[in-house]
Amino acid sequence: MLSGEHLIVLCRLLLAALLGGIIGLERESLNRPAGLRTHTLVSLGAALIMQVSISVTGGDPARIAAQVISGIGFLGAGTILREGSSVRGLTTAASLWVVAGIGLAVGSGLYLASAVASVLVVLTLVGLGRLEKALLGSSRYHAFLVEIVDRPGQLGRLGTVLGQMNVHIRSVELKQVPDKGTVLVEMAVQLPPHGAQADITSRLMAVEGVYSIQDL
């Protein structure tokens, strides 16, 4: 039979895993490098470390918390990818950092603070993205996959066409297809106020060396 103290520890660990998992689920739905499992483990681990510090070692909880937050920076750095002039993964790295803080709060018994923080994180990740698009008004976003011939300068030709149409490239990801001698280019772009998606597709298809375009 578990004692009252053991039940409290168990509930804290379960709550930390649950809150971290909820945030990780949002990242998982967007296919981010750190998803459901990573966020759950970070929150659970932070709560466990804080609980051990308080209940077993008698150490300084503040010092333990500082070390956890510092250490999570190395994990977050692994989710940040630099692609040319663009950087991806900063939001996921930030969510990991916040999840570690939530785990520490749960491990310290700050249930209300950790629950409110989790709600705010989810609202930030889900709601602010939509709000950003609404505030931008006429600005629109689109993602597509282009298969092009694997030769020097081909990607630059796509960029030139998009630049001529006043289309802003937000991110680019390349994947080679060795057997076919082609490259898959995943692009996320911001369309101009009066630009039509069909026009952009037709202009890109007219570029020599472009085999196919698929909307994402």
C-alpha positions as CSV (number, residue, x, y, z in Angstrom):
1,M,0.0,0.0,0.0
2,L,1.4,3.4,-1.0
3,S,1.8,6.0,1.7
4,G,0.5,9.5,1.3
5,E,3.9,10.8,0.5
6,H,4.4,8.2,-2.2
7,L,1.0,9.0,-3.7
8,I,2.0,12.7,-3.9
9,V,5.2,11.8,-5.8
10,L,3.3,9.6,-8.2
11,C,0.7,12.2,-8.9
12,R,3.4,14.8,-9.5
13,L,5.2,12.6,-12.0
14,L,2.0,11.7,-13.8
15,L,0.9,15.3,-14.0
16,A,4.3,16.4,-15.3
17,A,4.1,13.7,-18.0
18,L,0.6,14.7,-18.9
19,L,1.3,18.4,-19.2
20,G,4.5,17.9,-21.2
21,G,2.7,15.4,-23.5
22,I,-0.1,17.9,-24.2
23,I,2.4,20.5,-25.4
24,G,4.4,17.8,-27.3
25,L,1.3,16.6,-29.1
26,E,1.0,20.0,-30.7
27,R,4.6,19.9,-31.9
28,E,4.1,16.3,-33.1
29,S,1.1,17.3,-35.2
30,L,3.4,19.7,-37.1
31,N,6.1,17.1,-37.5
32,R,8.7,19.0,-35.5
33,P,12.0,17.4,-34.5
34,A,10.9,17.2,-30.9
35,G,7.4,15.9,-30.4
36,L,5.2,14.0,-28.0
37,R,7.8,11.7,-26.5
38,T,10.5,14.3,-26.2
39,H,8.4,16.9,-24.4
40,T,6.9,14.2,-22.2
41,L,10.3,12.9,-21.1
42,V,11.7,16.4,-20.6
43,S,8.8,17.4,-18.3
44,L,8.8,14.1,-16.5
45,G,12.6,14.2,-16.0
46,A,12.6,17.7,-14.7
47,A,9.8,16.8,-12.2
48,L,11.7,13.7,-11.0
49,I,15.0,15.6,-10.6
50,M,13.2,18.3,-8.5
51,Q,11.4,15.7,-6.4
52,V,14.7,13.9,-5.8
53,S,16.3,17.1,-4.8
54,I,13.6,18.0,-2.3
55,S,12.7,14.6,-0.9
56,V,16.0,12.6,-1.0
57,T,19.2,14.5,-1.2
58,G,18.3,17.5,0.8
59,G,20.0,19.7,-1.9
60,D,19.3,23.2,-2.9
61,P,16.2,23.1,-5.2
62,A,17.1,26.5,-6.7
63,R,20.5,25.2,-7.8
64,I,19.0,22.0,-9.2
65,A,16.4,24.0,-11.2
66,A,19.1,26.3,-12.6
67,Q,21.1,23.2,-13.8
68,V,18.1,21.6,-15.4
69,I,17.2,24.8,-17.3
70,S,20.9,25.2,-18.4
71,G,21.1,21.6,-19.5
72,I,17.9,21.7,-21.5
73,G,19.6,24.2,-23.8
74,F,21.8,21.5,-25.3
75,L,18.7,19.4,-26.1
76,G,16.9,22.5,-27.6
77,A,19.9,23.3,-29.7
78,G,19.5,19.9,-31.4
79,T,16.1,21.0,-32.7
80,I,17.4,24.2,-34.4
81,L,18.3,23.8,-38.0
82,R,19.9,26.5,-40.2
83,E,19.0,26.4,-43.9
84,G,20.8,29.1,-45.8
85,S,19.5,32.4,-44.4
86,S,16.6,30.8,-42.6
87,V,16.5,29.1,-39.2
88,R,14.0,26.5,-38.2
89,G,13.2,24.9,-34.8
90,L,13.4,28.0,-32.5
91,T,9.8,27.6,-31.4
92,T,10.3,23.9,-30.6
93,A,13.5,24.7,-28.7
94,A,11.6,27.3,-26.7
95,S,8.8,24.9,-26.0
96,L,11.3,22.3,-24.6
97,W,12.8,25.0,-22.4
98,V,9.3,25.9,-21.0
99,V,8.3,22.3,-20.6
100,A,11.4,21.8,-18.4
101,G,10.2,24.7,-16.3
102,I,6.7,23.2,-16.1
103,G,8.2,19.9,-14.9
104,L,10.2,21.7,-12.2
105,A,7.1,23.5,-11.1
106,V,5.1,20.3,-10.8
107,G,8.0,18.6,-8.9
108,S,7.9,21.6,-6.5
109,G,4.2,21.2,-5.9
110,L,3.2,24.3,-7.8
111,Y,0.2,22.7,-9.5
112,L,-1.7,25.8,-10.4
113,A,1.3,27.6,-11.9
114,S,2.3,24.6,-14.0
115,A,-1.3,24.1,-15.3
116,V,-1.7,27.7,-16.2
117,A,1.7,27.8,-17.8
118,S,0.8,24.7,-19.9
119,V,-2.5,26.3,-21.1
120,L,-0.6,29.5,-22.0
121,V,2.0,27.5,-23.9
122,V,-0.7,25.7,-26.0
123,L,-2.5,28.9,-26.6
124,T,0.7,30.5,-27.8
125,L,1.6,27.7,-30.1
126,V,-1.8,27.2,-31.6
127,G,-3.5,30.6,-31.2
128,L,-0.8,33.1,-32.0
129,G,0.0,31.5,-35.3
130,R,-3.5,32.0,-36.4
131,L,-3.6,35.5,-34.9
132,E,-0.4,36.4,-36.8
133,K,-1.9,35.4,-40.1
134,A,-5.1,37.3,-39.3
135,L,-3.2,40.5,-38.4
136,L,-1.1,40.3,-41.5
137,G,-4.3,40.5,-43.5
138,S,-3.5,40.0,-47.1
139,S,-0.3,38.1,-46.5
140,R,-0.8,34.4,-47.2
141,Y,1.3,31.3,-46.7
142,H,1.7,28.2,-48.8
143,A,3.9,25.1,-48.9
144,F,4.7,22.9,-51.8
145,L,7.1,20.2,-53.0
146,V,9.0,20.7,-56.2
147,E,10.9,17.9,-58.0
148,I,13.8,19.4,-60.0
149,V,16.8,18.1,-61.9
150,D,19.9,17.7,-59.8
151,R,22.3,20.2,-61.3
152,P,24.0,23.4,-60.1
153,G,22.0,26.6,-60.3
154,Q,18.6,24.9,-60.6
155,L,17.4,26.0,-57.1
156,G,18.5,29.5,-57.9
157,R,16.3,29.5,-61.0
158,L,13.3,28.8,-58.8
159,G,14.3,31.6,-56.4
160,T,14.6,34.0,-59.3
161,V,11.1,33.2,-60.6
162,L,9.6,33.6,-57.1
163,G,11.5,36.8,-56.6
164,Q,10.1,38.2,-59.8
165,M,6.6,37.4,-58.5
166,N,7.3,39.1,-55.2
167,V,7.0,35.8,-53.3
168,H,8.9,35.6,-50.1
169,I,10.6,32.3,-49.3
170,R,10.3,31.5,-45.7
171,S,12.1,28.1,-45.6
172,V,13.6,25.6,-48.0
173,E,14.4,21.9,-47.4
174,L,16.2,19.7,-49.9
175,K,16.2,15.9,-50.3
176,Q,18.1,14.1,-53.0
177,V,16.6,11.3,-55.0
178,P,19.8,9.4,-56.2
179,D,18.1,6.8,-58.4
180,K,16.3,9.5,-60.4
181,G,19.0,12.2,-60.4
182,T,16.5,14.7,-59.1
183,V,16.1,16.7,-55.9
184,L,12.9,17.3,-53.9
185,V,12.6,20.9,-52.7
186,E,10.1,21.5,-49.9
187,M,9.3,25.3,-49.9
188,A,7.3,27.4,-47.5
189,V,6.5,30.8,-49.0
190,Q,4.5,33.9,-48.3
191,L,2.3,34.9,-51.2
192,P,2.0,38.6,-52.2
193,P,-1.4,40.3,-51.6
194,H,-2.6,39.8,-55.2
195,G,-0.7,36.7,-56.1
196,A,-2.5,33.6,-57.1
197,Q,-1.3,30.2,-56.1
198,A,-2.1,28.8,-59.6
199,D,0.0,31.5,-61.3
200,I,3.0,30.6,-59.1
201,T,2.6,27.0,-59.9
202,S,2.4,27.6,-63.6
203,R,5.4,29.9,-63.6
204,L,7.5,27.4,-61.8
205,M,6.4,24.5,-64.0
206,A,7.6,26.6,-67.0
207,V,11.2,26.6,-65.6
208,E,13.5,24.2,-67.4
209,G,14.4,21.2,-65.2
210,V,11.2,21.3,-63.1
211,Y,9.4,17.9,-63.2
212,S,6.5,18.2,-60.8
213,I,4.9,20.4,-58.2
214,Q,2.8,19.1,-55.3
215,D,0.9,21.2,-52.8
216,L,1.5,20.4,-49.1
